[in-house]
Amino acid sequence: MATRAFILGREERDDAWTETQRFAAVLVRHRITDRYGVSVHKIPGRRGAWGVYLTDRTPVLGPPSLLIIRAFRSFGPAA
């Protein structure tokens, strides 16, 4: 079963989708779309807030490699 981790939040759904597209480009660039994906969902307990989430489709393989972590850190969330 896949697991989902919160990456960042935005007040507007369209802004969250824009961030999702940016994160998806990182996944494509690093050729890891077979294991990871990104999605937008309402943030529980926060009215009107939207979250961008990283989905690990195969969590049984263990935590993300250092390469994946560095890829997202180098991207950095937009302000």
N, C-alpha and C positions, 0 to 999 in steps of 0.2 A: 504494500500500500504506500502511496506517495505521502510525503510530508511537506508542509508549507511553512516558510519562515518569513516574517515581516521584514521588509527592507526599509521602506519609508512611507510617510503619509502625506496626503494633499487634501485640501479642503474641497476642491472641485474634482469631479469625476474625470473631466477632460484632461486636467493637469496630470492626474494619476495615469491615464492612458498614454500621455506623452512620455512620461517617465518609463512606463512599461516598454514602449518602443525603443527607447534608448538602452535599457537593460537587455532587451532581446538582441540588439545589435552586438552587444558584448558577447552574448552566448554564441551567436552565429560566428563572430570573428574568431572565437577560441574553439569552435567546432565541438561544442558540448551540448547541443540541443537535444541529443538523444537521451541525456540524463536529466537535464534541467530545463525549466520553463518559467515564465513569469506570468502573473495574472493580477487583476484588480478586483478587490472585494471591499465591501463596507467594513470599517473598523468597528469591532464590537464595543459597545459602550460609549461611542463618540458619535453623536448625531451629526450627520452631514459630512463626515470625514471618510475618505477613501484611502485604502492601503495598497501598496504595491508589494506583492509577495513573490518570493523565489520558491518554486516547487521542485523538489528532488523526487524524480520518478522511481528511483531505485535506492532508497535509503539503506537497504541491506548491504550496500557496498561500503558503508562507513561514511565518515564525515567528508566534506569536500576537500580536495587536495589543495595544497598551498598555492598552486597555479590559479585555481578558481578564486580563492580568496584575494590574491593579488590582482587578478583581473578586475574584480569589483571595486577594490580599493583604488586602483588607478583610474577607474571611471569616475568615482565620486558622485554622489547625488547632486542634482542641480538645486540651486537655492530657490 
